Amino acid sequence: AYINECRNQQKGREVAKACKHLMVMHRGGMFMLERIEYRRRVAEAVIHNPGTVMSSIIDGASQSHCMLPHVGVNAEFKKGLGQHIEGVLTHNHGLTIYRSFPTVDADSDFTIFCLLSELKKWADFHDGRFPTTWYIQIDGGSENANQYLLAALEYLTIKRVCRTILLTRLPVGHTHEDIDACFGTIASWFDRSFTQTAEAYKMAILAAFDGSKSKLKIDVVDVFVVPDYQSFFEPFIDPLFSRTHKMEWTQHQYRFQAVVISKFFPQGSKVTYRKYSSDKVVLIEKKPLFNCMTSVGRLTGLEPKTVLSKWYPAIDTHKDRAIE
């Protein structure tokens, strides 16, 4: 945002050139590194350890394509039936569309329900064995980035359902990934189709991928009720735990590990977090011109700096052993 703001101010050719260099540093030094780490996790689940590692990405569809009746892009029913479409792409397994109606809120309970349903489907496919490692990719929506989802994932390691769970949030402004291509296929189909009923809408989603070159497995699940996970986890969440999903305090990656029960980990779960999923990133800071050290900074007031992304709690004052 800072780079675009500076570029739009049109301060001359040298400043425009400096903004171009800053954009290259931002692309290559931050969100492209995040995408590389995401692809590595996907490769581990699909190629290297498909029998023990699970990788999922969850996202919601644009509400402009979820109204019934749906009459393409030229018109809409202002008092139609609203739907919420949540997609979960589990790599090497397929895409599941979880559809709900206004009777079910699109909140953290719905997100937890969708993810746990995917976990159960993965286990059923692998003869009842749950993955030892589960990689989850989310965006910054309030239904995803919240304390209840963190509590649910920690609970899975406490119960030894998974040994390690890695939850990664996509950086703001760079949340487009492979699941968006799936939603694009659905949107393109609905742009040229007329759908009157909920059942016809479901069949249209399946038809959108019929004959697709990707040969992606598609399933549509209607959700009419979800458990009240928030009330279940609320008594066990520290009331001082806050602000980890907002502005400069945002943590983009959480790691949940099943460890041996000890006085430091009485529940047998260790939780760590860090700012980004890659080990180091290039950040762009807005500063007064006289405080900038680089040539592009003295021209634009935007100073690039390399930051190491460390896991916290940083000081390991205890000895913990992962579950073998």
VEXKOLMAR-656767 format. One line per field, with one value per residue (C-alpha): chain; x, y, z. Coordinates in nm, 3 decimals. Example, Ala and Ser with C-alpha at 12.3 -4.5 7.8 and 13.67 -1.06 7.14 Angstrom:
// VEXKOLMAR-656767
chain (A	A)
c1 (1.230	1.367)
c2 (-0.450	-0.106)
c3 (0.780	0.714)
***
This chain:
// VEXKOLMAR-656767
chain (A	A	A	A	A	A	A	A	A	A	A	A	A	A	A	A	A	A	A	A	A	A	A	A	A	A	A	A	A	A	A	A	A	A	A	A	A	A	A	A	A	A	A	A	A	A	A	A	A	A	A	A	A	A	A	A	A	A	A	A	A	A	A	A	A	A	A	A	A	A	A	A	A	A	A	A	A	A	A	A	A	A	A	A	A	A	A	A	A	A	A	A	A	A	A	A	A	A	A	A	A	A	A	A	A	A	A	A	A	A	A	A	A	A	A	A	A	A	A	A	A	A	A	A	A	A	A	A	A	A	A	A	A	A	A	A	A	A	A	A	A	A	A	A	A	A	A	A	A	A	A	A	A	A	A	A	A	A	A	A	A	A	A	A	A	A	A	A	A	A	A	A	A	A	A	A	A	A	A	A	A	A	A	A	A	A	A	A	A	A	A	A	A	A	A	A	A	A	A	A	A	A	A	A	A	A	A	A	A	A	A	A	A	A	A	A	A	A	A	A	A	A	A	A	A	A	A	A	A	A	A	A	A	A	A	A	A	A	A	A	A	A	A	A	A	A	A	A	A	A	A	A	A	A	A	A	A	A	A	A	A	A	A	A	A	A	A	A	A	A	A	A	A	A	A	A	A	A	A	A	A	A	A	A	A	A	A	A	A	A	A	A	A	A	A	A	A	A	A	A	A	A	A	A	A	A	A	A	A	A	A	A	A	A	A	A	A	A	A	A	A	A	A	A)
c1 (0.000	0.285	0.452	0.133	0.065	0.412	0.389	0.053	0.191	0.400	0.708	0.928	1.107	1.367	1.101	0.899	1.210	1.277	0.916	0.966	1.274	1.081	0.799	1.049	1.198	0.852	0.745	1.064	1.153	0.818	0.510	0.693	0.892	0.564	0.430	0.746	0.704	0.340	0.442	0.699	0.433	0.202	0.484	0.549	0.184	0.144	0.485	0.716	0.490	0.132	0.052	0.141	0.118	-0.203	-0.223	-0.540	-0.634	-0.969	-1.140	-1.486	-1.643	-1.751	-2.104	-2.197	-2.213	-2.403	-2.749	-3.049	-3.200	-2.882	-2.927	-2.570	-2.387	-2.648	-2.908	-2.974	-3.261	-3.232	-3.449	-3.319	-3.197	-2.846	-2.588	-2.241	-1.990	-1.676	-1.424	-1.159	-0.896	-0.708	-0.416	-0.402	-0.760	-0.995	-1.212	-1.509	-1.764	-1.942	-2.264	-2.474	-2.782	-2.868	-2.960	-2.586	-2.347	-2.027	-1.806	-1.528	-1.764	-1.831	-1.459	-1.369	-1.649	-1.526	-1.165	-1.253	-1.477	-1.183	-0.961	-1.214	-1.241	-0.862	-0.852	-1.131	-0.932	-0.623	-0.791	-0.873	-0.521	-0.497	-0.204	0.100	0.144	-0.130	-0.058	-0.345	-0.353	-0.601	-0.658	-0.714	-1.093	-1.239	-1.393	-1.040	-0.801	-0.937	-0.855	-1.115	-0.951	-0.617	-0.777	-0.929	-0.597	-0.415	-0.686	-0.613	-0.249	-0.351	-0.569	-0.287	-0.501	-0.207	0.150	0.218	-0.018	0.114	-0.137	-0.026	-0.205	-0.159	-0.028	-0.279	-0.318	-0.160	-0.427	-0.473	-0.370	-0.469	-0.813	-0.902	-0.860	-1.130	-1.363	-1.281	-1.400	-1.727	-1.774	-1.716	-1.981	-2.240	-2.172	-2.340	-2.601	-2.943	-3.006	-3.335	-3.313	-3.061	-3.042	-2.981	-2.705	-2.538	-2.556	-2.417	-2.107	-2.045	-2.107	-1.856	-1.574	-1.711	-1.452	-1.202	-0.841	-0.740	-0.959	-1.017	-1.250	-1.545	-1.795	-2.071	-2.187	-2.490	-2.445	-2.757	-2.614	-2.267	-2.148	-2.093	-1.716	-1.682	-1.869	-1.668	-1.327	-1.412	-1.349	-0.998	-0.876	-0.664	-0.866	-0.541	-0.480	-0.563	-0.436	-0.241	-0.453	-0.458	-0.234	0.133	0.077	-0.037	0.138	0.125	0.224	0.140	0.291	0.120	0.328	0.243	0.514	0.571	0.360	0.571	0.539	0.599	0.342	0.085	-0.151	0.124	0.101	0.357	0.246	0.491	0.437	0.627	0.567	0.602	0.631	0.968	1.286	1.353	1.154	1.206	0.974	0.905	0.890	0.763	1.010	1.104	1.351	1.630	1.603	1.645	1.980	1.928	1.914	1.554	1.458	1.601	1.398	1.067	1.066	1.015	1.301	1.350	1.493	1.553	1.392	1.450	1.133	1.196	0.978	0.846	0.867	1.225	1.410	1.375	1.418	1.287	1.359	1.072	1.057	0.832	0.614	0.792)
c2 (0.000	0.239	0.171	0.229	0.548	0.680	0.582	0.757	1.084	1.123	1.286	1.237	0.973	0.889	0.831	0.616	0.409	0.371	0.257	-0.005	-0.137	-0.142	-0.341	-0.597	-0.630	-0.663	-0.932	-1.135	-1.076	-1.125	-1.276	-1.488	-1.645	-1.714	-1.884	-2.092	-2.220	-2.301	-2.500	-2.690	-2.797	-2.902	-3.104	-3.284	-3.388	-3.480	-3.622	-3.698	-3.823	-3.862	-4.132	-3.931	-3.562	-3.373	-3.029	-2.819	-2.465	-2.311	-2.005	-1.861	-1.778	-1.431	-1.363	-1.211	-1.564	-1.720	-1.565	-1.772	-1.746	-1.677	-1.514	-1.451	-1.121	-0.887	-0.895	-1.021	-1.081	-0.833	-1.048	-1.387	-1.676	-1.621	-1.900	-1.924	-2.126	-2.243	-2.441	-2.672	-2.799	-3.096	-3.155	-3.495	-3.564	-3.305	-3.001	-3.004	-2.725	-2.676	-2.486	-2.330	-2.111	-1.813	-2.051	-2.123	-1.838	-1.823	-1.789	-1.982	-2.270	-2.322	-2.307	-2.560	-2.789	-2.779	-2.851	-3.136	-3.286	-3.281	-3.444	-3.725	-3.774	-3.798	-4.058	-4.262	-4.268	-4.393	-4.684	-4.485	-4.343	-3.972	-3.772	-3.723	-3.373	-3.140	-2.818	-2.568	-2.250	-1.971	-1.605	-1.322	-1.339	-1.324	-1.669	-1.811	-1.592	-1.626	-1.781	-2.057	-2.214	-2.204	-2.375	-2.645	-2.724	-2.737	-2.971	-3.210	-3.239	-3.278	-3.572	-3.707	-3.698	-3.529	-3.495	-3.163	-2.902	-2.599	-2.318	-2.051	-1.729	-1.563	-1.202	-0.922	-0.835	-1.160	-1.418	-1.561	-1.926	-2.247	-2.263	-1.931	-2.100	-2.347	-2.062	-1.899	-2.211	-2.200	-1.827	-1.862	-2.132	-1.928	-1.616	-1.788	-1.998	-1.948	-2.129	-2.118	-2.377	-2.488	-2.837	-2.693	-2.474	-2.782	-2.968	-2.663	-2.665	-3.029	-2.957	-2.671	-2.922	-3.190	-3.235	-3.010	-3.074	-3.085	-3.392	-3.252	-3.453	-3.239	-3.288	-3.055	-3.089	-2.905	-2.796	-2.723	-2.732	-2.714	-2.774	-2.477	-2.501	-2.149	-2.232	-2.551	-2.380	-2.043	-2.144	-2.266	-1.962	-1.704	-1.379	-1.185	-1.363	-1.103	-0.887	-1.172	-1.137	-0.758	-0.504	-0.506	-0.774	-1.029	-1.365	-1.550	-1.896	-2.117	-2.457	-2.709	-3.007	-3.310	-3.338	-3.545	-3.424	-3.224	-2.937	-2.696	-2.866	-3.022	-3.093	-3.242	-2.976	-2.711	-2.400	-2.166	-1.886	-1.652	-1.347	-1.514	-1.867	-1.806	-1.770	-1.416	-1.153	-0.805	-0.549	-0.196	0.064	0.419	0.667	1.034	1.092	1.199	0.866	0.649	0.484	0.341	0.535	0.429	0.523	0.874	0.922	0.773	0.761	0.385	0.189	-0.181	-0.403	-0.774	-0.931	-1.278	-1.463	-1.644	-1.883	-1.762	-1.822	-1.763	-1.870	-2.243	-2.270	-2.623	-2.959	-3.100	-3.416	-3.458	-3.766	-4.029)
c3 (0.000	0.082	-0.253	-0.453	-0.257	-0.332	-0.698	-0.742	-0.608	-0.930	-0.779	-1.084	-1.287	-1.022	-0.757	-0.999	-1.070	-0.697	-0.643	-0.912	-0.730	-0.403	-0.563	-0.693	-0.344	-0.193	-0.442	-0.427	-0.064	0.106	-0.050	-0.313	-0.029	0.150	-0.161	-0.198	0.157	0.080	-0.229	-0.024	0.222	-0.060	-0.221	0.107	0.129	-0.238	-0.338	-0.048	0.236	0.108	0.364	0.674	0.576	0.498	0.337	0.322	0.223	0.317	0.173	0.115	-0.221	-0.324	-0.204	-0.541	-0.685	-0.395	-0.422	-0.530	-0.783	-0.978	-1.320	-1.434	-1.415	-1.559	-1.281	-0.930	-0.690	-0.405	-0.177	-0.283	-0.071	0.056	0.072	0.218	0.017	0.197	-0.003	0.141	-0.101	0.039	-0.191	-0.360	-0.245	-0.389	-0.329	-0.091	-0.109	0.224	0.166	0.439	0.448	0.674	0.957	1.006	1.080	0.875	1.182	1.354	1.438	1.069	0.982	1.253	1.137	0.776	0.871	1.107	0.839	0.598	0.858	0.902	0.525	0.499	0.776	0.614	0.290	0.479	0.661	0.975	1.026	1.093	0.952	1.172	1.021	0.901	0.708	0.702	0.495	0.574	0.494	0.740	0.757	1.107	1.062	1.015	1.212	1.564	1.900	1.871	1.568	1.750	2.050	1.831	1.665	1.998	2.124	1.836	1.945	2.309	2.208	1.988	1.675	1.498	1.616	1.442	1.298	1.113	1.063	0.815	0.734	0.396	0.413	0.361	-0.006	-0.122	-0.041	-0.392	-0.413	-0.592	-0.431	-0.597	-0.936	-0.827	-0.733	-1.066	-1.248	-1.054	-1.112	-1.486	-1.503	-1.314	-1.521	-1.815	-1.639	-1.481	-1.152	-0.965	-0.686	-0.425	-0.577	-0.924	-0.777	-0.630	-0.961	-1.141	-0.917	-1.005	-1.373	-1.370	-1.315	-1.545	-1.817	-1.642	-1.739	-1.374	-1.306	-0.958	-0.736	-0.628	-0.349	-0.228	0.133	0.270	0.633	0.834	1.187	1.345	1.703	1.934	1.949	2.086	2.405	2.442	2.422	2.580	2.947	2.860	2.664	2.844	2.857	2.803	2.473	2.206	1.920	1.755	1.440	1.408	1.235	1.335	1.601	1.341	1.357	1.026	1.142	1.442	1.519	1.746	1.857	2.067	2.333	2.645	2.937	3.181	3.426	3.138	2.915	3.146	2.855	2.636	2.364	2.272	2.082	1.908	1.660	1.431	1.217	0.874	0.738	0.567	0.771	0.652	0.465	0.322	0.479	0.359	0.637	0.604	0.758	0.736	0.451	0.688	0.877	0.565	0.495	0.144	-0.182	-0.255	0.100	0.068	-0.250	-0.137	0.243	0.218	0.373	0.288	0.557	0.598	0.905	1.044	1.129	1.458	1.652	1.985	2.278	2.168	2.485	2.539	2.917	2.930	2.777	2.583	2.377	2.078	2.065	1.858)
***
